[in-house]
C-alpha cells in the first residue's frame, strides 16, 4: 500500500484536470492497493476528464513496471460482463504475441477489474498515441 502523500500528483491548471488531481489520492490509493509493488506509482498524471471515447477518466502512472494507464469507467457502463468479455479478448490476443494491445494487468488475486467507490477500475500498460 502507498503511504498517504507519497505520490507526486501532477496538477494541471486546465479545467477539470485540477479537480481530478485533487481526489487522486483518495480514490486511486485503494484501487492500487490491489496490485503488486511493480505497479505502485511514483507519479500520477491526470490525462483529463472523460478523455476516453467511453467517458472514462484516465491517469498516466509512472511505476517500476513502466508507464501505466489507470482507467475509471463511468458507473453506468459498460457492465461487468461486457468488460470481462473485452478483457478476455485482450488477454487472448496478448498471449498470442500481440504486444500493442492494452491487456489489463491482473490484480494480486488475478482479477482484471477493481470495484471501488461505485466504479470499475482497470490498470493496463500505457500505449502512446500518435
C-alpha positions in Angstrom: 0.0 0.0 0.0 1.1 3.5 -0.7 1.9 5.8 2.2 -0.5 8.7 2.1 1.0 11.8 0.5 3.9 9.8 -1.1 2.6 10.2 -4.6 3.6 13.1 -6.8 0.4 14.1 -8.4 0.9 16.4 -11.3 -1.7 19.1 -11.2 -2.7 20.9 -14.4 -4.4 24.2 -14.4 -6.8 23.4 -17.3 -10.5 23.0 -16.4 -11.2 19.6 -14.9 -7.6 18.5 -14.5 -7.1 20.1 -11.1 -10.3 18.5 -9.8 -9.2 15.0 -10.9 -5.7 15.5 -9.4 -7.2 16.7 -6.0 -9.2 13.5 -5.5 -6.5 11.2 -6.9 -5.1 10.1 -3.6 -8.5 9.4 -2.0 -9.8 7.3 -5.0 -6.7 5.9 -6.5 -4.8 4.6 -3.5 -7.4 1.9 -2.5 -7.5 0.7 -6.1 -3.8 0.4 -6.5 -3.5 -1.5 -3.2 -4.9 -4.5 -5.2 -1.8 -4.5 -7.5 1.8 -5.7 -7.0 4.6 -3.5 -5.9 5.8 -3.1 -9.5 2.5 -1.2 -10.2 2.8 1.3 -7.3 3.4 4.7 -8.9 5.9 7.3 -8.1 4.0 9.8 -10.2 0.4 10.2 -11.3 -0.6 12.4 -14.3 -4.3 13.1 -14.8 -4.9 12.9 -18.5 -8.1 14.7 -18.4 -11.8 14.3 -17.7 -13.7 11.9 -19.9 -10.7 11.5 -22.2 -11.7 8.0 -23.4 -14.4 7.6 -26.0 -16.3 5.8 -23.3 -16.3 8.9 -21.0 -13.8 7.1 -18.7 -11.3 9.1 -16.5 -7.7 8.2 -17.3 -4.5 8.7 -15.4 -1.0 8.0 -16.6 1.2 6.4 -13.9 4.9 6.1 -13.7 5.8 2.9 -11.8 8.6 0.4 -11.6 6.8 -1.7 -14.2 6.8 1.3 -16.6 4.2 3.7 -17.8 0.7 2.5 -16.9 -2.8 3.7 -17.7 -5.4 3.7 -14.9 -9.0 3.9 -16.1 -12.1 4.6 -14.1 -15.1 3.6 -16.1 -18.3 5.5 -15.8 -20.6 3.9 -13.2 -23.4 3.4 -15.7 -21.5 1.5 -18.4 -20.1 -0.9 -19.5 -21.5 -3.6 -17.3 -19.1 -6.1 -15.6 -20.0 -8.9 -18.1 -19.1 -6.7 -21.1 -15.8 -5.6 -19.5 -14.9 -9.2 -18.7 -15.5 -10.2 -22.4 -13.3 -7.3 -23.5 -10.6 -8.3 -21.1 -10.8 -11.9 -22.1 -10.3 -10.9 -25.8 -7.4 -8.6 -24.9 -5.6 -11.3 -22.8 -6.1 -13.9 -25.5 -4.6 -11.6 -28.2 -1.7 -10.6 -25.8 -1.0 -14.3 -25.1 -0.8 -14.9 -28.8 2.2 -12.5 -29.0 0.5 -9.2 -30.0 2.1 -6.7 -27.7 0.4 -3.5 -28.8 -3.0 -4.1 -27.1 -3.8 -2.7 -23.7 -4.3 -6.0 -22.0 -5.3 -5.3 -18.4 -2.8 -6.0 -15.6 -4.2 -8.6 -13.2 -4.6 -7.7 -9.6 -2.9 -9.8 -6.9 -6.0 -12.0 -6.9 -6.0 -12.4 -10.7 -8.9 -10.1 -11.5 -8.8 -7.6 -14.3 -11.0 -5.1 -12.6 -11.2 -3.4 -9.2 -14.6 -2.3 -7.9 -14.2 0.8 -5.7 -16.1 3.9 -4.9 -19.0 2.9 -7.1 -16.9 2.5 -10.2 -15.0 -0.2 -12.1 -11.2 0.4 -12.5 -8.6 -1.2 -14.6 -4.8 -0.9 -15.0 -3.0 -1.5 -18.3 0.2 -0.7 -20.0 0.3 2.9 -21.3 0.2 2.8 -25.1 1.4 6.1 -26.5 -0.7 7.6 -29.3 0.5 9.4 -32.4 
